[in-house]
Structures are given as C-alpha cells and as structure tokens.
Amino acid sequence: MSTPPHGLPRYRVLTGPDDESFCRRVSEAIDLGYELHEGPAVTFNGERVIVAQAVVWPARP
C-alpha cells in the first residue's frame, strides 16, 4: 500500500500519558504499517509522564 489506510496522514505525532493506552495506540500505528520516527519525547507535567512519538508512513517504490 503506497498511502496510509483510512485517509490517515503520512506523518503523525501521537501524544498522551505514558500508560497502556498510549502504548497500544503506538502499537496499532505500527501494525497498520507506520514506522517510528526517531525516539520518543518525554516530559513530566507535574502529575504524570507525558510521551510524544512521531510515526511516518514509509516511502514505497
């Protein structure tokens, strides 16, 4: 598939608390065919750890 499914963009940044739900969202993007772009960004908002992970749709010839 040369374009992401469901009309999704080629580049996405997933964000949220560092919990099971966030990990599942990243895993689902990988299962769709996205690839991780670099490592995650992590911060602490005073209450919990917040993570951002960019994913990209790979260029296919």
N, C-alpha and C positions, 0 to 999 in steps of 0.2 A: 504494500500500500504506500503510495507516494505522498499522501496527505493524512493528517490525523483524522481519526473517526469522529463522528457526531458533530462535525463543524468546529472542533476544538482548534485553538491556535497552535502554531508550531513551537512557540516558546511560552512557557507558563512558569509562574512562581507560586509555589504552594506555601502557605504560612499557617501557623497555628501553634497551640501549646504542644510541648514535647510529650505527647501521650500516644496511646494505642491508635486513636482515631487518625492522628496526623500520619503515623507510620503506615496505616492502611491506605490512606489517600496517595501517598508516595508509591507504595507497592502497586496500587491499582494503575497509576500512570505508567509504571514500568511494564506491567502486564499488558497494557494497551500498545506498547511499543516505544514509549518515550525513553530517553536516556538521561541519566543525571548529568547536569552541567556543573562541573566543579563540586566542591564540598558545600555543606550547609552553612548558613549563617545562624548563629545562636546568640540570644541575648536574654537578660533577666529583667522582667518588668516590675520587680519589687514583690511579686507574688509567686510567679512561676516562670519556668524557662519557655521562651518562645523561639520557634525554629522557622527558617525560611529555606526552601530547597528549590532551585531552578531545575526545570526539566526541558529538554528540547526534543523535537521530532527529528530523527536522523535523516540526513540527505541521502536519498537513494538514487542511483543512476538509472 
